[in-house]
Amino acid sequence: MSSSVHEPANSREFVKQSSLYQEFLAEREEILKHKWLESERLGYDIGFERALLDWIRKHREGWRAARRQQQQGAGVAGSPVLQERK
């Protein structure tokens, strides 16, 4: 039974180290930056959902392409996440 107590912590660490989770965090950070910039520009908080939809529509494709290119240059081209997007 003691191994089941350690499993959740190990699972959480595995998830935190996964490339998919790292991509999620990086994308989330970009969305939060976009939210801040647009909120400042408009003079009020636009909210996460509006920022998310706006960022996806205007910036996601270019951001992903630039990130993919940057990671390939850094030797991360074998990442399963990157292969799925090709």
C-alpha positions in Angstrom: 0.0 0.0 0.0 2.9 2.4 0.6 3.6 2.4 -3.2 0.1 3.8 -3.9 0.9 6.7 -1.6 3.9 7.7 -3.7 2.2 7.2 -7.0 0.3 10.5 -7.1 3.5 12.5 -6.4 5.4 10.6 -9.1 2.5 11.1 -11.5 2.4 14.8 -10.8 6.2 15.0 -11.4 5.8 13.1 -14.7 3.1 15.4 -15.9 5.1 18.5 -14.9 8.1 17.2 -16.9 6.1 16.2 -20.0 6.5 18.3 -23.2 2.7 18.6 -23.5 2.5 20.3 -20.1 5.4 22.5 -20.9 3.7 23.6 -24.1 0.5 24.3 -22.2 2.4 26.5 -19.7 4.2 28.4 -22.4 0.9 29.0 -24.3 -0.9 30.0 -21.1 1.9 32.5 -20.4 1.5 34.1 -23.8 -2.3 34.3 -23.4 -1.8 36.1 -20.0 0.6 38.5 -21.6 -1.9 39.2 -24.4 -4.6 39.7 -21.8 -2.5 42.2 -19.9 -1.5 44.1 -23.1 -5.1 44.3 -24.4 -6.5 45.2 -21.0 -4.0 48.1 -20.8 -4.7 49.2 -24.3 -8.5 49.2 -23.7 -8.3 50.6 -20.2 -10.2 47.7 -18.5 -9.7 44.0 -17.8 -10.9 42.0 -20.8 -10.9 38.7 -18.9 -9.2 35.5 -19.6 -11.8 34.0 -22.0 -11.8 37.0 -24.3 -8.0 37.2 -24.3 -7.8 33.5 -25.0 -10.2 33.6 -28.0 -8.5 36.8 -29.3 -5.0 35.3 -29.0 -6.0 32.1 -30.6 -7.6 33.9 -33.5 -4.8 36.4 -34.0 -1.5 34.9 -32.7 -1.6 31.2 -32.0 -0.6 29.9 -35.4 2.4 32.2 -35.7 3.4 31.7 -32.1 3.4 27.9 -32.5 5.3 28.1 -35.8 8.0 30.3 -34.2 8.2 28.1 -31.1 8.5 25.0 -33.3 11.3 26.6 -35.3 13.0 27.7 -32.1 12.9 24.3 -30.6 14.1 22.6 -33.7 17.1 24.9 -33.6 17.7 23.9 -30.0 17.6 20.2 -30.9 14.2 19.4 -29.5 12.8 18.3 -32.9 12.1 14.7 -31.7 9.5 15.9 -29.3 6.2 13.9 -29.7 4.2 17.1 -29.3 6.1 18.8 -32.2 5.7 15.8 -34.4 1.9 15.8 -34.0 1.7 19.3 -35.2 3.5 18.8 -38.5 
